[in-house]
Amino acid sequence: MRKFAISDIHGCFKTFQTLLENKIQLKPNDELYLLGDFVDRGPDSRGVLDYVMSLKDANYKVHCIKGNHEAMMVDAFDDPSEVEMWLYNGGKETMRSFDAQYTEEIPERYIEFIDSFDYFKEVDGYILVHAGLNFKGQTTDAQGEGFLWKLYNPLKDRKSMMWVRWWYEDIDWNWLKERVIVHGHTPIEKSEIQDMASLLDQDQVLDIDNGCFAKYRSGLGNLCAFELTTKELYFQENVDAPIGS
């Protein structure tokens, strides 16, 4: 059984489909872990969600983790005051994929589906999460002695799991032990992902976000899959048509 992690699809449905069907040739007995940001920025967020739901309906082993863009979408659906924030951060493209002018025009089953996503998964010595983990926690006790952070469990901080950046220097190695963190959220160049993968046994962290939606930026524009057992990387260049074409 193969186990793949993919992050930050961002509405690039055709690229996602090509990666699964042509590049890695996903099989029903494989396990697929999707690490958030299914929606926004790319041309077909609805297509991505429909495709993932169809895989689950066909009994593929698909595990979905919530990213900050899913959080913004749900917040916009629940609270009109959050709509502008979502639209500014790529929600306009998602609304266009639903042919919707107002959030209430998005069928509620999509919101319910997104709400069912996990915040992280632990599998085979990996912690799979969208953005990363907040290891700082509560940094001081009531007397200011500054040791309670050692008792802090970063897997309790859901918001940070969707939003945190620049957290590598804070990693508590005593807490992490031999586990490896795989995440997305912060786009890095393809060569950086390859370098991180080559040092995975040493550094125990891997960012697999190659900024798929940013197809015209140097070093970015691929959707990356990481196979957990073999530690092999697969890259699929963005094959989606430009928005509005």
C-alpha positions as CSV (number, residue, x, y, z in Angstrom):
1,M,0.0,0.0,0.0
2,R,1.4,3.4,-1.0
3,K,0.7,6.5,1.0
4,F,0.8,9.9,-0.7
5,A,0.7,13.4,0.8
6,I,-0.3,16.4,-1.4
7,S,-0.9,20.0,-0.3
8,D,-2.1,23.3,-1.6
9,I,-4.0,22.3,-4.7
10,H,-5.7,25.8,-4.8
11,G,-8.3,25.1,-7.3
12,C,-6.0,23.6,-9.9
13,F,-8.3,20.7,-10.7
14,K,-6.8,19.5,-14.0
15,T,-3.3,19.6,-12.5
16,F,-4.5,17.6,-9.5
17,Q,-6.3,15.1,-11.7
18,T,-3.2,14.7,-13.9
19,L,-1.0,14.1,-10.9
20,L,-3.2,11.4,-9.5
21,E,-4.2,9.6,-12.7
22,N,-1.2,10.0,-14.9
23,K,1.8,10.7,-12.7
24,I,1.3,8.5,-9.5
25,Q,-1.6,6.5,-11.0
26,L,-3.5,6.3,-7.7
27,K,-5.1,3.0,-6.9
28,P,-8.0,2.2,-4.6
29,N,-5.8,0.5,-2.1
30,D,-3.4,3.5,-1.9
31,E,-3.9,6.1,0.9
32,L,-4.1,9.8,-0.1
33,Y,-3.6,12.5,2.4
34,L,-4.6,16.0,1.2
35,L,-3.0,18.7,3.5
36,G,-5.4,21.6,3.0
37,D,-5.9,24.6,0.7
38,F,-8.1,22.7,-1.8
39,V,-9.7,26.0,-2.8
40,D,-9.1,29.6,-3.9
41,R,-6.7,31.3,-6.4
42,G,-6.9,28.6,-9.1
43,P,-9.6,28.3,-11.7
44,D,-11.7,25.4,-10.5
45,S,-12.1,25.0,-6.7
46,R,-15.5,23.4,-7.2
47,G,-14.0,20.8,-9.5
48,V,-11.3,19.9,-6.9
49,L,-13.9,19.4,-4.2
50,D,-16.2,17.4,-6.6
51,Y,-13.3,15.2,-7.6
52,V,-12.2,14.5,-4.0
53,M,-15.8,13.7,-3.0
54,S,-16.1,11.4,-6.0
55,L,-12.9,9.5,-4.9
56,K,-14.3,9.1,-1.5
57,D,-17.7,7.9,-2.9
58,A,-15.7,5.3,-5.0
59,N,-14.1,4.1,-1.7
60,Y,-10.7,5.5,-2.3
61,K,-8.8,6.0,0.9
62,V,-8.7,9.8,1.0
63,H,-8.0,11.8,4.2
64,C,-8.6,15.5,4.1
65,I,-6.9,18.1,6.3
66,K,-8.2,21.6,6.7
67,G,-6.1,24.6,5.5
68,N,-6.5,28.3,6.2
69,H,-8.3,28.8,2.9
70,E,-10.9,26.3,3.9
71,A,-11.2,28.1,7.2
72,M,-11.7,31.4,5.5
73,M,-14.3,29.9,3.2
74,V,-16.4,28.4,6.0
75,D,-16.1,31.7,8.0
76,A,-17.4,33.6,5.0
77,F,-20.3,31.3,4.7
78,D,-21.2,31.6,8.4
79,D,-20.4,35.3,8.9
80,P,-21.0,38.1,6.4
81,S,-18.3,40.2,8.0
82,E,-15.7,37.6,7.0
83,V,-16.6,37.6,3.3
84,E,-14.4,40.5,2.2
85,M,-11.3,38.8,3.8
86,W,-12.0,35.6,2.0
87,L,-12.6,37.2,-1.4
88,Y,-9.4,39.2,-1.1
89,N,-7.4,36.0,-0.5
90,G,-8.6,34.0,-3.5
91,G,-12.3,33.5,-2.7
92,K,-13.3,35.4,-5.8
93,E,-12.0,32.6,-7.9
94,T,-13.8,30.0,-5.8
95,M,-17.1,31.9,-6.1
96,R,-16.6,32.1,-9.9
97,S,-16.1,28.3,-10.0
98,F,-19.5,27.9,-8.3
99,D,-21.0,30.6,-10.7
100,A,-22.1,32.3,-7.5
101,Q,-22.4,36.0,-6.6
102,Y,-23.2,35.5,-3.0
103,T,-21.9,32.9,-0.5
104,E,-25.3,31.5,0.2
105,E,-25.4,30.4,-3.4
106,I,-22.7,27.8,-2.7
107,P,-24.5,24.5,-1.9
108,E,-24.3,23.8,1.8
109,R,-23.0,20.2,1.2
110,Y,-19.6,21.7,0.2
111,I,-19.4,23.6,3.5
112,E,-20.4,20.5,5.4
113,F,-17.8,18.5,3.6
114,I,-15.0,21.0,4.4
115,D,-16.2,21.2,8.0
116,S,-15.6,17.4,8.3
117,F,-11.9,17.8,7.6
118,D,-9.3,16.9,10.2
119,Y,-6.7,19.3,11.5
120,F,-3.8,16.8,11.3
121,K,-3.1,13.2,10.9
122,E,-0.4,11.0,12.4
123,V,0.6,8.0,10.3
124,D,3.7,5.8,10.2
125,G,5.9,8.2,12.2
126,Y,4.7,11.3,10.2
127,I,2.6,14.2,11.4
128,L,0.7,15.6,8.4
129,V,-0.6,19.1,8.8
130,H,-1.4,22.1,6.6
131,A,0.8,24.9,7.9
132,G,2.9,23.5,10.7
133,L,2.9,23.4,14.5
134,N,3.2,26.1,17.1
135,F,5.8,24.9,19.6
136,K,5.9,28.1,21.6
137,G,2.7,27.7,23.5
138,Q,2.5,29.3,26.9
139,T,6.1,30.6,27.3
140,T,6.0,31.6,31.0
141,D,4.2,30.5,34.2
142,A,2.6,32.9,36.7
143,Q,6.0,33.6,38.3
144,G,7.7,34.2,34.9
145,E,9.9,31.2,35.2
146,G,9.4,30.3,31.6
147,F,9.2,26.5,31.6
148,L,5.6,25.6,31.0
149,W,6.1,25.5,27.2
150,K,7.8,22.2,27.7
151,L,4.4,20.8,28.7
152,Y,2.6,22.3,25.8
153,N,1.0,20.0,23.1
154,P,1.2,21.7,19.7
155,L,-1.5,19.3,18.4
156,K,-4.0,21.2,20.5
157,D,-3.6,24.4,18.7
158,R,-5.9,24.1,15.7
159,K,-5.5,27.7,14.4
160,S,-1.7,27.5,14.2
161,M,-2.0,24.2,12.3
162,M,-3.8,26.1,9.6
163,W,-1.9,29.5,9.7
164,V,1.5,29.3,11.4
165,R,4.7,30.3,9.5
166,W,8.4,30.4,10.2
167,W,8.3,27.9,13.1
168,Y,11.2,25.6,12.4
169,E,13.5,27.3,15.0
170,D,10.9,26.6,17.7
171,I,10.7,22.9,17.3
172,D,10.8,21.0,20.6
173,W,12.8,17.9,19.6
174,N,12.0,16.2,22.9
175,W,8.4,16.4,22.1
176,L,8.8,15.5,18.4
177,K,11.1,12.5,19.0
178,E,11.6,10.5,15.8
179,R,8.5,11.8,14.0
180,V,8.6,13.8,10.8
181,I,6.4,16.8,10.0
182,V,5.1,17.1,6.5
183,H,3.2,20.3,5.7
184,G,2.4,22.9,3.0
185,H,1.1,26.5,3.3
186,T,4.3,28.3,2.6
187,P,5.3,28.0,-1.1
188,I,9.0,27.2,-1.7
189,E,10.9,26.4,-4.9
190,K,11.1,22.9,-6.3
191,S,14.8,22.6,-5.6
192,E,14.2,23.5,-1.9
193,I,11.6,20.8,-1.6
194,Q,14.1,18.3,-3.1
195,D,16.8,19.5,-0.7
196,M,14.5,19.1,2.3
197,A,13.5,15.6,1.3
198,S,17.2,14.6,1.0
199,L,17.8,15.8,4.5
200,L,14.5,14.4,6.0
201,D,16.2,11.8,8.3
202,Q,18.2,14.6,9.8
203,D,15.9,17.6,9.9
204,Q,12.5,15.8,10.3
205,V,10.5,18.4,8.4
206,L,9.3,18.7,4.8
207,D,7.4,21.5,3.1
208,I,5.7,20.2,-0.1
209,D,4.0,23.4,-1.3
210,N,5.6,24.4,-4.6
211,G,3.0,27.1,-5.3
212,C,1.1,25.2,-7.9
213,F,-1.2,28.1,-8.7
214,A,1.8,30.4,-9.4
215,K,2.6,28.8,-12.7
216,Y,4.5,31.8,-14.1
217,R,6.8,32.3,-11.2
218,S,10.3,30.9,-11.4
219,G,10.8,27.8,-9.3
220,L,7.1,27.4,-8.6
221,G,4.1,26.2,-10.5
222,N,4.1,22.4,-9.7
223,L,1.8,20.3,-7.6
224,C,3.9,18.0,-5.4
225,A,3.2,14.5,-4.1
226,F,5.3,12.8,-1.4
227,E,5.2,9.1,-0.9
228,L,5.6,8.4,2.8
229,T,7.2,5.0,2.6
230,T,9.7,5.4,-0.2
231,K,10.2,9.2,0.5
232,E,9.9,9.8,-3.2
233,L,8.7,13.1,-4.6
234,Y,6.5,13.5,-7.7
235,F,6.0,16.9,-9.4
236,Q,3.3,17.8,-11.9
237,E,3.5,21.1,-13.6
238,N,0.4,23.2,-13.7
239,V,-1.7,22.3,-16.7
240,D,-4.8,24.4,-15.8
241,A,-5.9,27.0,-18.2
242,P,-5.5,30.6,-17.0
243,I,-8.5,32.0,-15.1
244,G,-11.0,33.6,-17.5
245,S,-9.7,31.8,-20.6
